[in-house]
């Protein structure tokens, strides 16, 4: 699956469906529970975790200060991650997740302002009332 196709799927199917989006998040978490996969994605694990949190908070209605295009791009990156049929097949040990990492890094850098806003919001929320 190409990133463009994942983006179309995110836009047409996932962005309007909390249940499909949460199913996707569960698929990502299941994938990441595999120790081999976790080793392979280690350097971009934190970015994936942040993407999952942003999508969850968006669909729960807690964080809506994010453009829908941002949710679409994040969702597309996660679809690409769980898709076994991408540019470099994930089962190739050592390089199978290189393309996935590139997509995650691209989306992360493209959305840096939105991500920083989310991090600030999360820090305030986690701090709680003084």
Residue, then its C-alpha position, 0 to 999 in steps of 0.5 A: x500500500x502506498x502512503x497516498x492510498x493510506x491517506x485516501x483511506x484515512x480521509x474516506x473511512x477513518x476520519x469519520x469513524x471513531x470505532x474504525x479509528x480505535x480498531x486501527x489504534x488497537x492494531x498498531x498497539x498489537x503490532x508494537x507488542x511484538x518484541x521484534x517489531x518494537x526493536x525495529x521501530x525503536x527509534x520512532x516508537x515515541x512518535x507513534x505513541x504520540x500519534x496514538x494519543x492525539x487520535x484518541x484525544x481527538x475522537x474522545x472530544x478532549x482535544x479538538x484544536x487540531x485540523x482534520x488534515x492533521x488527523x488524516x495524515x496521522x491516521x494515514x501514517x498508522x495505516x501505512x505502519x500496520x499494512x504488511x504490503x508497503x514499499x519494503x515488506x515488514x517481514x524483512x528483518x533489519x530493513x522491513x520498517x525503514x519505509x514505515x519509519x520514513x513515513x512516520x518521520x515525514x508526517x511528524x516533521x510536517x505536523x510539528x506545530x500541531x504536535x507541539x500544541x498537542x504536547x503543551x495541551x497534554x502537559x497542562x492537562x496532566x498537571x491538573x488544577x493547581 
